[in-house]
Amino acid sequence: MYGFLEDITSPVEEPIRRVISRFNTGTIDFTPLVAILLLGFIKRMIYMFL
């Protein structure tokens, strides 16, 4: 189950993780939060333009 979830989320999280790592957030990984917010923003933009 873990491998399946990792395979699905990695393409979205890896680019975000590379950008966030520059800000040295310590031991807290904000990548899932940023990914959820970013995907929600993209979803709203698609709905607005359709």
PQR file with spaces between the fields and no chain letter, atoms N, CA, C, O and H, PARSE charges and radii, in Angstrom:
ATOM       1  N    MET     1       0.832   -1.192    0.000 -0.4000 1.5000
ATOM       2  CA   MET     1       0.000    0.000    0.000 -0.0000 2.0000
ATOM       3  C    MET     1       0.877    1.258    0.000  0.5500 1.7000
ATOM       4  O    MET     1       0.596    2.212   -0.726 -0.5500 1.4000
ATOM       5  N    TYR     2       1.942    1.257    0.816 -0.4000 1.5000
ATOM       6  CA   TYR     2       2.810    2.427    0.884 -0.0000 2.0000
ATOM       7  C    TYR     2       3.467    2.701   -0.468  0.5500 1.7000
ATOM       8  O    TYR     2       3.554    3.850   -0.900 -0.5500 1.4000
ATOM       9  H    TYR     2       2.170    0.482    1.406  0.4000 1.0000
ATOM      10  N    GLY     3       3.928    1.646   -1.128 -0.4000 1.5000
ATOM      11  CA   GLY     3       4.571    1.808   -2.431 -0.0000 2.0000
ATOM      12  C    GLY     3       3.624    2.384   -3.464  0.5500 1.7000
ATOM      13  O    GLY     3       4.022    3.216   -4.279 -0.5500 1.4000
ATOM      14  H    GLY     3       3.858    0.712   -0.777  0.4000 1.0000
ATOM      15  N    PHE     4       2.377    1.949   -3.436 -0.4000 1.5000
ATOM      16  CA   PHE     4       1.371    2.458   -4.360 -0.0000 2.0000
ATOM      17  C    PHE     4       1.150    3.955   -4.155  0.5500 1.7000
ATOM      18  O    PHE     4       1.137    4.722   -5.118 -0.5500 1.4000
ATOM      19  H    PHE     4       2.054    1.274   -2.773  0.4000 1.0000
ATOM      20  N    LEU     5       0.980    4.364   -2.909 -0.4000 1.5000
ATOM      21  CA   LEU     5       0.774    5.790   -2.618 -0.0000 2.0000
ATOM      22  C    LEU     5       2.003    6.610   -2.979  0.5500 1.7000
ATOM      23  O    LEU     5       1.881    7.725   -3.485 -0.5500 1.4000
ATOM      24  H    LEU     5       0.991    3.741   -2.127  0.4000 1.0000
ATOM      25  N    GLU     6       3.173    6.067   -2.722 -0.4000 1.5000
ATOM      26  CA   GLU     6       4.414    6.765   -3.066 -0.0000 2.0000
ATOM      27  C    GLU     6       4.530    6.946   -4.579  0.5500 1.7000
ATOM      28  O    GLU     6       4.947    8.007   -5.044 -0.5500 1.4000
ATOM      29  H    GLU     6       3.271    5.161   -2.310  0.4000 1.0000
ATOM      30  N    ASP     7       4.167    5.925   -5.345 -0.4000 1.5000
ATOM      31  CA   ASP     7       4.220    6.013   -6.808 -0.0000 2.0000
ATOM      32  C    ASP     7       3.256    7.053   -7.356  0.5500 1.7000
ATOM      33  O    ASP     7       3.554    7.712   -8.352 -0.5500 1.4000
ATOM      34  H    ASP     7       3.828    5.064   -4.967  0.4000 1.0000
ATOM      35  N    ILE     8       2.114    7.205   -6.719 -0.4000 1.5000
ATOM      36  CA   ILE     8       1.114    8.160   -7.189 -0.0000 2.0000
ATOM      37  C    ILE     8       1.497    9.599   -6.825  0.5500 1.7000
ATOM      38  O    ILE     8       1.324   10.507   -7.637 -0.5500 1.4000
ATOM      39  H    ILE     8       1.872    6.670   -5.909  0.4000 1.0000
ATOM      40  N    THR     9       2.007    9.807   -5.632 -0.4000 1.5000
ATOM      41  CA   THR     9       2.257   11.169   -5.162 -0.0000 2.0000
ATOM      42  C    THR     9       3.633   11.721   -5.530  0.5500 1.7000
ATOM      43  O    THR     9       3.818   12.938   -5.538 -0.5500 1.4000
ATOM      44  H    THR     9       2.147    9.069   -4.972  0.4000 1.0000
ATOM      45  N    SER    10       4.581   10.875   -5.829 -0.4000 1.5000
ATOM      46  CA   SER    10       5.941   11.338   -6.125 -0.0000 2.0000
ATOM      47  C    SER    10       6.027   12.318   -7.289  0.5500 1.7000
ATOM      48  O    SER    10       6.735   13.318   -7.171 -0.5500 1.4000
ATOM      49  H    SER    10       4.431    9.886   -5.823  0.4000 1.0000
ATOM      50  N    PRO    11       5.341   12.081   -8.410 -0.5600 1.5000
ATOM      51  CA   PRO    11       5.455   13.041   -9.514  0.2800 2.0000
ATOM      52  C    PRO    11       4.998   14.451   -9.150  0.5500 1.7000
ATOM      53  O    PRO    11       5.491   15.424   -9.721 -0.5500 1.4000
ATOM      54  N    VAL    12       4.072   14.572   -8.218 -0.4000 1.5000
ATOM      55  CA   VAL    12       3.596   15.892   -7.808 -0.0000 2.0000
ATOM      56  C    VAL    12       4.505   16.473   -6.726  0.5500 1.7000
ATOM      57  O    VAL    12       4.814   17.664   -6.750 -0.5500 1.4000
ATOM      58  H    VAL    12       3.671   13.782   -7.755  0.4000 1.0000
ATOM      59  N    GLU    13       4.930   15.647   -5.790 -0.4000 1.5000
ATOM      60  CA   GLU    13       5.672   16.141   -4.637 -0.0000 2.0000
ATOM      61  C    GLU    13       7.153   16.415   -4.897  0.5500 1.7000
ATOM      62  O    GLU    13       7.720   17.310   -4.270 -0.5500 1.4000
ATOM      63  H    GLU    13       4.679   14.679   -5.771  0.4000 1.0000
ATOM      64  N    GLU    14       7.787   15.687   -5.786 -0.4000 1.5000
ATOM      65  CA   GLU    14       9.227   15.846   -5.979 -0.0000 2.0000
ATOM      66  C    GLU    14       9.628   17.261   -6.411  0.5500 1.7000
ATOM      67  O    GLU    14      10.545   17.824   -5.815 -0.5500 1.4000
ATOM      68  H    GLU    14       7.327   14.960   -6.296  0.4000 1.0000
ATOM      69  N    PRO    15       8.981   17.862   -7.424 -0.5600 1.5000
ATOM      70  CA   PRO    15       9.371   19.236   -7.790  0.2800 2.0000
ATOM      71  C    PRO    15       9.125   20.232   -6.656  0.5500 1.7000
ATOM      72  O    PRO    15       9.915   21.152   -6.444 -0.5500 1.4000
ATOM      73  N    ILE    16       8.034   20.042   -5.938 -0.4000 1.5000
ATOM      74  CA   ILE    16       7.727   20.939   -4.818 -0.0000 2.0000
ATOM      75  C    ILE    16       8.760   20.759   -3.714  0.5500 1.7000
ATOM      76  O    ILE    16       9.208   21.735   -3.112 -0.5500 1.4000
ATOM      77  H    ILE    16       7.392   19.295   -6.110  0.4000 1.0000
ATOM      78  N    ARG    17       9.137   19.517   -3.451 -0.4000 1.5000
ATOM      79  CA   ARG    17      10.122   19.223   -2.406 -0.0000 2.0000
ATOM      80  C    ARG    17      11.474   19.871   -2.732  0.5500 1.7000
ATOM      81  O    ARG    17      12.159   20.356   -1.831 -0.5500 1.4000
ATOM      82  H    ARG    17       8.773   18.725   -3.940  0.4000 1.0000
ATOM      83  N    ARG    18      11.862   19.881   -4.022 -0.4000 1.5000
ATOM      84  CA   ARG    18      13.121   20.514   -4.413 -0.0000 2.0000
ATOM      85  C    ARG    18      13.094   22.017   -4.141  0.5500 1.7000
ATOM      86  O    ARG    18      14.092   22.587   -3.700 -0.5500 1.4000
ATOM      87  H    ARG    18      11.305   19.487   -4.754  0.4000 1.0000
ATOM      88  N    VAL    19      11.959   22.655   -4.402 -0.4000 1.5000
ATOM      89  CA   VAL    19      11.845   24.105   -4.172 -0.0000 2.0000
ATOM      90  C    VAL    19      11.814   24.410   -2.679  0.5500 1.7000
ATOM      91  O    VAL    19      12.498   25.324   -2.219 -0.5500 1.4000
ATOM      92  H    VAL    19      11.148   22.192   -4.760  0.4000 1.0000
ATOM      93  N    ILE    20      11.028   23.654   -1.921 -0.4000 1.5000
ATOM      94  CA   ILE    20      10.890   23.911   -0.488 -0.0000 2.0000
ATOM      95  C    ILE    20      12.186   23.640    0.260  0.5500 1.7000
ATOM      96  O    ILE    20      12.459   24.288    1.271 -0.5500 1.4000
ATOM      97  H    ILE    20      10.472   22.911   -2.295  0.4000 1.0000
ATOM      98  N    SER    21      12.989   22.695   -0.217 -0.4000 1.5000
ATOM      99  CA   SER    21      14.228   22.367    0.492 -0.0000 2.0000
ATOM     100  C    SER    21      15.185   23.544    0.525  0.5500 1.7000
ATOM     101  O    SER    21      16.075   23.584    1.375 -0.5500 1.4000
ATOM     102  H    SER    21      12.767   22.168   -1.037  0.4000 1.0000
ATOM     103  N    ARG    22      15.030   24.484   -0.357 -0.4000 1.5000
ATOM     104  CA   ARG    22      15.887   25.677   -0.367 -0.0000 2.0000
ATOM     105  C    ARG    22      15.615   26.597    0.826  0.5500 1.7000
ATOM     106  O    ARG    22      16.473   27.394    1.207 -0.5500 1.4000
ATOM     107  H    ARG    22      14.308   24.452   -1.047  0.4000 1.0000
ATOM     108  N    PHE    23      14.437   26.486    1.407 -0.4000 1.5000
ATOM     109  CA   PHE    23      14.059   27.366    2.498 -0.0000 2.0000
ATOM     110  C    PHE    23      14.371   26.804    3.874  0.5500 1.7000
ATOM     111  O    PHE    23      14.111   27.462    4.881 -0.5500 1.4000
ATOM     112  H    PHE    23      13.740   25.838    1.098  0.4000 1.0000
ATOM     113  N    ASN    24      14.928   25.592    3.935 -0.4000 1.5000
ATOM     114  CA   ASN    24      15.361   24.975    5.185 -0.0000 2.0000
ATOM     115  C    ASN    24      14.267   25.040    6.249  0.5500 1.7000
ATOM     116  O    ASN    24      14.377   25.777    7.228 -0.5500 1.4000
ATOM     117  H    ASN    24      15.139   25.058    3.117  0.4000 1.0000
ATOM     118  N    THR    25      13.218   24.261    6.039 -0.4000 1.5000
ATOM     119  CA   THR    25      12.091   24.250    6.967 -0.0000 2.0000
ATOM     120  C    THR    25      12.326   23.317    8.150  0.5500 1.7000
ATOM     121  O    THR    25      11.426   23.116    8.966 -0.5500 1.4000
ATOM     122  H    THR    25      13.128   23.663    5.243  0.4000 1.0000
ATOM     123  N    GLY    26      13.502   22.756    8.250 -0.4000 1.5000
ATOM     124  CA   GLY    26      13.817   21.882    9.379 -0.0000 2.0000
ATOM     125  C    GLY    26      13.252   20.495    9.170  0.5500 1.7000
ATOM     126  O    GLY    26      13.277   19.969    8.058 -0.5500 1.4000
ATOM     127  H    GLY    26      14.233   22.920    7.587  0.4000 1.0000
ATOM     128  N    THR    27      12.747   19.905   10.227 -0.4000 1.5000
ATOM     129  CA   THR    27      12.261   18.533   10.143 -0.0000 2.0000
ATOM     130  C    THR    27      10.812   18.430    9.682  0.5500 1.7000
ATOM     131  O    THR    27      10.307   17.327    9.472 -0.5500 1.4000
ATOM     132  H    THR    27      12.727   20.332   11.131  0.4000 1.0000
ATOM     133  N    ILE    28      10.145   19.558    9.523 -0.4000 1.5000
ATOM     134  CA   ILE    28       8.743   19.549    9.087 -0.0000 2.0000
ATOM     135  C    ILE    28       8.699   19.569    7.564  0.5500 1.7000
ATOM     136  O    ILE    28       9.304   20.433    6.929 -0.5500 1.4000
ATOM     137  H    ILE    28      10.555   20.454    9.693  0.4000 1.0000
ATOM     138  N    ASP    29       7.984   18.620    6.987 -0.4000 1.5000
ATOM     139  CA   ASP    29       7.842   18.538    5.533 -0.0000 2.0000
ATOM     140  C    ASP    29       6.507   19.169    5.135  0.5500 1.7000
ATOM     141  O    ASP    29       5.442   18.598    5.368 -0.5500 1.4000
ATOM     142  H    ASP    29       7.492   17.918    7.503  0.4000 1.0000
ATOM     143  N    PHE    30       6.582   20.342    4.539 -0.4000 1.5000
ATOM     144  CA   PHE    30       5.383   21.054    4.117 -0.0000 2.0000
ATOM     145  C    PHE    30       4.943   20.666    2.709  0.5500 1.7000
ATOM     146  O    PHE    30       3.971   21.220    2.195 -0.5500 1.4000
ATOM     147  H    PHE    30       7.447   20.807    4.350  0.4000 1.0000
ATOM     148  N    THR    31       5.636   19.732    2.082 -0.4000 1.5000
ATOM     149  CA   THR    31       5.342   19.357    0.703 -0.0000 2.0000
ATOM     150  C    THR    31       3.897   18.913    0.493  0.5500 1.7000
ATOM     151  O    THR    31       3.267   19.400   -0.446 -0.5500 1.4000
ATOM     152  H    THR    31       6.426   19.283    2.500  0.4000 1.0000
ATOM     153  N    PRO    32       3.328   18.012    1.310 -0.5600 1.5000
ATOM     154  CA   PRO    32       1.928   17.620    1.071  0.2800 2.0000
ATOM     155  C    PRO    32       0.954   18.797    1.173  0.5500 1.7000
ATOM     156  O    PRO    32       0.009   18.888    0.389 -0.5500 1.4000
ATOM     157  N    LEU    33       1.177   19.684    2.118 -0.4000 1.5000
ATOM     158  CA   LEU    33       0.304   20.847    2.267 -0.0000 2.0000
ATOM     159  C    LEU    33       0.383   21.748    1.044  0.5500 1.7000
ATOM     160  O    LEU    33      -0.645   22.189    0.528 -0.5500 1.4000
ATOM     161  H    LEU    33       1.945   19.610    2.754  0.4000 1.0000
ATOM     162  N    VAL    34       1.585   22.021    0.581 -0.4000 1.5000
ATOM     163  CA   VAL    34       1.771   22.874   -0.594 -0.0000 2.0000
ATOM     164  C    VAL    34       1.163   22.207   -1.824  0.5500 1.7000
ATOM     165  O    VAL    34       0.546   22.880   -2.649 -0.5500 1.4000
ATOM     166  H    VAL    34       2.420   21.663    0.999  0.4000 1.0000
ATOM     167  N    ALA    35       1.331   20.889   -1.954 -0.4000 1.5000
ATOM     168  CA   ALA    35       0.769   20.175   -3.103 -0.0000 2.0000
ATOM     169  C    ALA    35      -0.756   20.263   -3.107  0.5500 1.7000
ATOM     170  O    ALA    35      -1.358   20.488   -4.156 -0.5500 1.4000
ATOM     171  H    ALA    35       1.833   20.343   -1.284  0.4000 1.0000
ATOM     172  N    ILE    36      -1.378   20.088   -1.954 -0.4000 1.5000
ATOM     173  CA   ILE    36      -2.837   20.167   -1.865 -0.0000 2.0000
ATOM     174  C    ILE    36      -3.321   21.572   -2.216  0.5500 1.7000
ATOM     175  O    ILE    36      -4.290   21.729   -2.958 -0.5500 1.4000
ATOM     176  H    ILE    36      -0.889   19.905   -1.102  0.4000 1.0000
ATOM     177  N    LEU    37      -2.653   22.581   -1.690 -0.4000 1.5000
ATOM     178  CA   LEU    37      -3.041   23.962   -1.995 -0.0000 2.0000
ATOM     179  C    LEU    37      -2.840   24.282   -3.474  0.5500 1.7000
ATOM     180  O    LEU    37      -3.684   24.930   -4.093 -0.5500 1.4000
ATOM     181  H    LEU    37      -1.866   22.454   -1.087  0.4000 1.0000
ATOM     182  N    LEU    38      -1.737   23.833   -4.033 -0.4000 1.5000
ATOM     183  CA   LEU    38      -1.448   24.093   -5.441 -0.0000 2.0000
ATOM     184  C    LEU    38      -2.444   23.387   -6.353  0.5500 1.7000
ATOM     185  O    LEU    38      -2.922   23.980   -7.320 -0.5500 1.4000
ATOM     186  H    LEU    38      -1.051   23.306   -3.531  0.4000 1.0000
ATOM     187  N    LEU    39      -2.758   22.144   -6.063 -0.4000 1.5000
ATOM     188  CA   LEU    39      -3.732   21.421   -6.872 -0.0000 2.0000
ATOM     189  C    LEU    39      -5.126   22.037   -6.753  0.5500 1.7000
ATOM     190  O    LEU    39      -5.870   22.072   -7.733 -0.5500 1.4000
ATOM     191  H    LEU    39      -2.369   21.662   -5.278  0.4000 1.0000
ATOM     192  N    GLY    40      -5.484   22.518   -5.571 -0.4000 1.5000
ATOM     193  CA   GLY    40      -6.762   23.205   -5.396 -0.0000 2.0000
ATOM     194  C    GLY    40      -6.820   24.489   -6.197  0.5500 1.7000
ATOM     195  O    GLY    40      -7.851   24.815   -6.786 -0.5500 1.4000
ATOM     196  H    GLY    40      -4.879   22.489   -4.775  0.4000 1.0000
ATOM     197  N    PHE    41      -5.711   25.223   -6.219 -0.4000 1.5000
ATOM     198  CA   PHE    41      -5.633   26.463   -6.992 -0.0000 2.0000
ATOM     199  C    PHE    41      -5.770   26.169   -8.485  0.5500 1.7000
ATOM     200  O    PHE    41      -6.496   26.869   -9.192 -0.5500 1.4000
ATOM     201  H    PHE    41      -4.874   24.958   -5.740  0.4000 1.0000
ATOM     202  N    ILE    42      -5.080   25.142   -8.963 -0.4000 1.5000
ATOM     203  CA   ILE    42      -5.161   24.771  -10.375 -0.0000 2.0000
ATOM     204  C    ILE    42      -6.585   24.344  -10.733  0.5500 1.7000
ATOM     205  O    ILE    42      -7.095   24.694  -11.797 -0.5500 1.4000
ATOM     206  H    ILE    42      -4.491   24.574   -8.389  0.4000 1.0000
ATOM     207  N    LYS    43      -7.215   23.595   -9.849 -0.4000 1.5000
ATOM     208  CA   LYS    43      -8.596   23.162  -10.074 -0.0000 2.0000
ATOM     209  C    LYS    43      -9.531   24.360  -10.203  0.5500 1.7000
ATOM     210  O    LYS    43     -10.387   24.394  -11.086 -0.5500 1.4000
ATOM     211  H    LYS    43      -6.801   23.311   -8.984  0.4000 1.0000
ATOM     212  N    ARG    44      -9.365   25.335   -9.327 -0.4000 1.5000
ATOM     213  CA   ARG    44     -10.218   26.540   -9.390 -0.0000 2.0000
ATOM     214  C    ARG    44      -9.989   27.313  -10.676  0.5500 1.7000
ATOM     215  O    ARG    44     -10.941   27.826  -11.264 -0.5500 1.4000
ATOM     216  H    ARG    44      -8.669   25.308   -8.609  0.4000 1.0000
ATOM     217  N    MET    45      -8.737   27.407  -11.127 -0.4000 1.5000
ATOM     218  CA   MET    45      -8.431   28.112  -12.354 -0.0000 2.0000
ATOM     219  C    MET    45      -9.067   27.413  -13.550  0.5500 1.7000
ATOM     220  O    MET    45      -9.579   28.068  -14.458 -0.5500 1.4000
ATOM     221  H    MET    45      -7.963   26.991  -10.650  0.4000 1.0000
ATOM     222  N    ILE    46      -9.035   26.090  -13.550 -0.4000 1.5000
ATOM     223  CA   ILE    46      -9.651   25.345  -14.661 -0.0000 2.0000
ATOM     224  C    ILE    46     -11.161   25.575  -14.672  0.5500 1.7000
ATOM     225  O    ILE    46     -11.743   25.816  -15.730 -0.5500 1.4000
ATOM     226  H    ILE    46      -8.619   25.558  -12.812  0.4000 1.0000
ATOM     227  N    TYR    47     -11.799   25.503  -13.498 -0.4000 1.5000
ATOM     228  CA   TYR    47     -13.242   25.733  -13.421 -0.0000 2.0000
ATOM     229  C    TYR    47     -13.611   27.151  -13.819  0.5500 1.7000
ATOM     230  O    TYR    47     -14.667   27.369  -14.412 -0.5500 1.4000
ATOM     231  H    TYR    47     -11.326   25.308  -12.639  0.4000 1.0000
ATOM     232  N    MET    48     -12.764   28.113  -13.504 -0.4000 1.5000
ATOM     233  CA   MET    48     -13.069   29.501  -13.800 -0.0000 2.0000
ATOM     234  C    MET    48     -12.995   29.759  -15.314  0.5500 1.7000
ATOM     235  O    MET    48     -13.771   30.550  -15.849 -0.5500 1.4000
ATOM     236  H    MET    48     -11.906   27.936  -13.022  0.4000 1.0000
ATOM     237  N    PHE    49     -12.072   29.097  -15.987 -0.4000 1.5000
ATOM     238  CA   PHE    49     -11.900   29.354  -17.411 -0.0000 2.0000
ATOM     239  C    PHE    49     -12.768   28.456  -18.298  0.5500 1.7000
ATOM     240  O    PHE    49     -12.767   28.616  -19.519 -0.5500 1.4000
ATOM     241  H    PHE    49     -11.442   28.454  -15.552  0.4000 1.0000
ATOM     242  N    LEU    50     -13.504   27.520  -17.708 -0.4000 1.5000
ATOM     243  CA   LEU    50     -14.374   26.663  -18.533 -0.0000 2.0000
ATOM     244  C    LEU    50     -15.772   27.180  -18.593  0.5500 1.7000
ATOM     245  O    LEU    50     -16.626   26.578  -19.243 -0.5500 1.4000
ATOM     246  H    LEU    50     -13.505   27.390  -16.716  0.4000 1.0000
